[in-house]
């Protein structure tokens, strides 16, 4: 039986745009149905930068809170009545799991629309007061009884699995909304960060005609090739939108791609995507979470008779499907290579700055010391 400590270390954001401070916080008494987990790895998300600065355009709660919404952990204790995960698999202490955001599963959107992402009472781990121990920048995390969890396949390393905790499941949710990639469609992916990489590998496995990835970081573009990109466009070589569009038209028979997927997190990418897309095409907006604005002419969408989709977050089915996808394709694609830097909990500020400077692809807080 794992001994549960009374307190644990957590990295707390006390004020917007201030350094995170590591301090001792209380570990709550476990209630029926809840789960206490010991963190193994927490990813640093691009949205963490906006959250830390107070520029995240999602109406989040104000600090103080423990950040971190994409984690993998092992079960330290199970509350009475919690016996299986969302897929019906039995749970025990020591199992590795991931978990969804906090939804009520009782409101109109949860029950009638079957979409807990739109829950009237939804909140997320990584955005709660420190006393709730509800963020991934901590040694332990407390999962409320209502939280849906899913076991991580034993075959996967933490490094192979961690990307599904945010980028992978978010893309898969958008992929379903998009209606998938149809046979032999051309796809342009704007941005080769974690979301863009999962878009790349899924598009490749969907029998797209050509998968074209646009980014300015060579390391990301090189990994995009390994994850299935047919062509990459380096923004350092094709410096303006007109040059990038010309190259993409050249690769798509002069008509443009049937599908464009925005994973860049840059508002200016929206107009560029609309401009390059084929008539009747489909545009999926995934990456822009900050408050940056852009202007565009709605007639551009109308005249192309195109469709624009937007998707944020996911439900627990996308965690499950994402982990199964990685398990089934782990020998084809180097999923662990997305992790380009590891930091300790005491280095949480350094991890955020690493992400801010765009040095690599995915930094993580690694609690295993490996």
Buried (B, 14 or more C-beta within 10 A) or exposed (E): EEEBBEEBBBBBBEEEEEEBBBEEBBBBEBEEBBBBBBBBBBBBBBBBBBBBBBBBEBEBEEBBBBBBBBBBBBBBBBBEEBEEBBBEBEBEBEBBBBBBBBBBEEBEBBEEEEBBBBBEBBBBBBBBBBEBBBBBBBBBBBBBBBBBBBBBBEEBBBBBBBBBBBBBBBBBBBBBBBEEBBEEBBBBBBBBBBBBBBBBBBBBBBEBBBBBBBBBBEBBBBBBBBBBBBBBBBBEEBEEBEEBBEBBBEBBEEEBBBBBBBBBBBBEBBBBBBBBBBEEBBBBBBBBBBEEEEEEEEEEBEEBEBBBBEBBBBBBBBBBBBBBBBBEBBEEBEBBBBBBBBBEBEBBBEBBBBBBEBEBBBBBBBBEEE
